Amino acid sequence: MVNVETVLDAYRRDAEKETAIECLKILHGIGGCDADDEYSRGFDAAIDTAFEEIRERFGIDAEEALDD
């Protein structure tokens, strides 16, 4: 017999991972301007940090996150 809670937990994990991947795509799109001024470098660094935190939290590799 299938345990409904186990199935629901797996579904939730998959849904969370898909949401995290979409967030990573958004962060990738707004970051990476590689600007020269200090403010923009700080912005890029903040986006990079958020990207890595989400990626690590949900066990997503960078290629998976940016694959369309």
CYANA upper distance limits for C-alpha pairs under 8 A (distance plus 0.5 A):
  2 VAL  CA      7 VAL  CA      8.25
  3 ASN  CA      7 VAL  CA      7.01
  4 VAL  CA      8 LEU  CA      6.61
  5 GLU  CA      9 ASP  CA      6.51
  6 THR  CA     10 ALA  CA      6.75
  7 VAL  CA     11 TYR  CA      6.71
  8 LEU  CA     12 ARG  CA      6.60
  9 ASP  CA     13 ARG  CA      6.69
 10 ALA  CA     14 ASP  CA      6.70
 11 TYR  CA     15 ALA  CA      6.61
 12 ARG  CA     16 GLU  CA      6.54
 13 ARG  CA     17 LYS  CA      6.61
 14 ASP  CA     18 GLU  CA      6.69
 15 ALA  CA     19 THR  CA      6.68
 16 GLU  CA     20 ALA  CA      6.59
 16 GLU  CA     58 PHE  CA      8.45
 17 LYS  CA     21 ILE  CA      6.65
 17 LYS  CA     58 PHE  CA      6.61
 17 LYS  CA     60 ILE  CA      8.26
 18 GLU  CA     22 GLU  CA      6.83
 19 THR  CA     23 CYS  CA      6.79
 20 ALA  CA     24 LEU  CA      6.68
 20 ALA  CA     54 ILE  CA      7.25
 20 ALA  CA     55 ARG  CA      8.02
 20 ALA  CA     58 PHE  CA      7.57
 21 ILE  CA     25 LYS  CA      6.78
 21 ILE  CA     55 ARG  CA      8.45
 21 ILE  CA     60 ILE  CA      8.12
 21 ILE  CA     64 GLU  CA      8.34
 21 ILE  CA     65 ALA  CA      5.63
 21 ILE  CA     66 LEU  CA      8.36
 22 GLU  CA     26 ILE  CA      6.87
 22 GLU  CA     65 ALA  CA      8.22
 23 CYS  CA     27 LEU  CA      6.72
 24 LEU  CA     28 HIS  CA      6.51
 24 LEU  CA     51 PHE  CA      6.34
 24 LEU  CA     54 ILE  CA      7.83
 24 LEU  CA     55 ARG  CA      7.88
 24 LEU  CA     65 ALA  CA      6.67
 24 LEU  CA     66 LEU  CA      8.03
 25 LYS  CA     29 GLY  CA      6.70
 25 LYS  CA     65 ALA  CA      7.06
 25 LYS  CA     66 LEU  CA      6.57
 26 ILE  CA     30 ILE  CA      6.95
 27 LEU  CA     31 GLY  CA      6.51
 27 LEU  CA     47 ILE  CA      6.82
 27 LEU  CA     50 ALA  CA      8.36
 27 LEU  CA     51 PHE  CA      6.94
 28 HIS  CA     32 GLY  CA      7.49
 28 HIS  CA     47 ILE  CA      8.25
 28 HIS  CA     51 PHE  CA      7.99
 28 HIS  CA     66 LEU  CA      8.42
 30 ILE  CA     47 ILE  CA      8.41
 31 GLY  CA     43 PHE  CA      7.98
 31 GLY  CA     44 ASP  CA      5.96
 31 GLY  CA     47 ILE  CA      6.22
 31 GLY  CA     48 ASP  CA      7.87
 32 GLY  CA     44 ASP  CA      6.18
 32 GLY  CA     47 ILE  CA      8.49
 33 CYS  CA     40 SER  CA      8.05
 33 CYS  CA     44 ASP  CA      7.34
 34 ASP  CA     40 SER  CA      7.98
 34 ASP  CA     41 ARG  CA      7.18
 34 ASP  CA     44 ASP  CA      7.49
 35 ALA  CA     40 SER  CA      6.01
 35 ALA  CA     41 ARG  CA      6.47
 36 ASP  CA     40 SER  CA      7.48
 36 ASP  CA     41 ARG  CA      7.17
 37 ASP  CA     41 ARG  CA      6.85
 38 GLU  CA     42 GLY  CA      6.69
 39 TYR  CA     43 PHE  CA      6.72
 40 SER  CA     44 ASP  CA      6.66
 41 ARG  CA     45 ALA  CA      6.64
 42 GLY  CA     46 ALA  CA      6.65
 43 PHE  CA     47 ILE  CA      6.75
 44 ASP  CA     48 ASP  CA      6.58
 45 ALA  CA     49 THR  CA      6.60
 46 ALA  CA     50 ALA  CA      6.70
 47 ILE  CA     51 PHE  CA      6.55
 48 ASP  CA     52 GLU  CA      6.70
 49 THR  CA     53 GLU  CA      6.62
 50 ALA  CA     54 ILE  CA      6.70
 51 PHE  CA     55 ARG  CA      6.52
 52 GLU  CA     56 GLU  CA      6.46
 53 GLU  CA     57 ARG  CA      6.51
 54 ILE  CA     58 PHE  CA      6.75
 55 ARG  CA     59 GLY  CA      6.41
 55 ARG  CA     60 ILE  CA      5.45
 55 ARG  CA     61 ASP  CA      7.14
 55 ARG  CA     62 ALA  CA      7.79
 55 ARG  CA     65 ALA  CA      8.27
 56 GLU  CA     60 ILE  CA      6.87
 56 GLU  CA     61 ASP  CA      8.43
 60 ILE  CA     64 GLU  CA      6.94
 60 ILE  CA     65 ALA  CA      6.97
 61 ASP  CA     65 ALA  CA      6.84
 62 ALA  CA     66 LEU  CA      6.80
 63 GLU  CA     67 ASP  CA      6.33
